[in-house]
Amino acid sequence: MLLDTAGLYFRAFYGVPDTVRAPNGEPINAVRGLLDMIARLAAEFEPTEIVACWDDDWRPQWRVDLIPTYKTHRVAAPAPTDAGPDIEDVPDFLSPQIPIIRAVLGGLVIPVVGAARHEADDVMGTLASRADIPVDVVTGDRDLFQLVDDARSVRVIYTGRGMSHLEILTDAALTAKTGVTPAQYADFAALRGDASDGLPGVAGVGEKTAATLLAQYGDLPGIVAAAADPASPLGASARTKILAAADYLLVAPTVVNVVRDLDLPDVDARIRAETPDRAAALDALAAEWGLAGSMTRARAALAARARP
């Protein structure tokens, strides 16, 4: 099970009132919400391994160089140095909770994996691609639909409609939902665009048109070739729109496609039984931050899946 960690703790932050506080008065809603999510996911989907995938760089410069609007609306401040990532606009009450989330994940022995100059999406893409066991990708990010692959037993558990309405996306479920196959999804996203990521898409091309074009021409290069061929049956309106977006369409696939070949360290992600020392450390964390109920649920769900 690969967790889109930031996506989950942002969802937890907005889903649990910030009146939920630690004994010292600090908001702890994102931590408690994330623990409850882990408890629910572990109990329902019964993973044998869990990895918390991390945004070491939530807005990689190489993606920004190709599409300058990429995630621009989420930038709070530019990078403090040329080598560092831009600073993301994070709610004031959430920022102090992130180190606590790291501590809790460490206590639960859920490895946190990130990669320099890459997003959690790329970490998930790489881990899913190299796994030799079935994989569940837990995310609210539609871009990760491209990872769905029945042949390799990779599915997406989509949280976009909330934890009460999880969607399990397989090849057939994704095609029924979007009209395209997983292999076509990145091209579909490039054509459609995504305001939440600052991707402009092709002006005048929405989801239905994008799906129709991909059904007719297979992939983005096929659509672009049809637009450039006066003899193709592509309609005049669609042809004009595709040709007008030619420069964007040259670079968009690189931005949208999830990286699948990062050089990541090997990690032991097996869910393991608590040792006395770990149990004591988790008890202390729960007491310090007022996490008792959520921590207990997460520990119980993980204990039920632990290997000797």
Summary of the structure (lengths in Angstrom):
residues: 308
radius of gyration: 21.0
end to end distance: 18.9
largest distance: 73.0
contacts: 967
relative contact order: 0.16
helix: 52%
strand: 11%
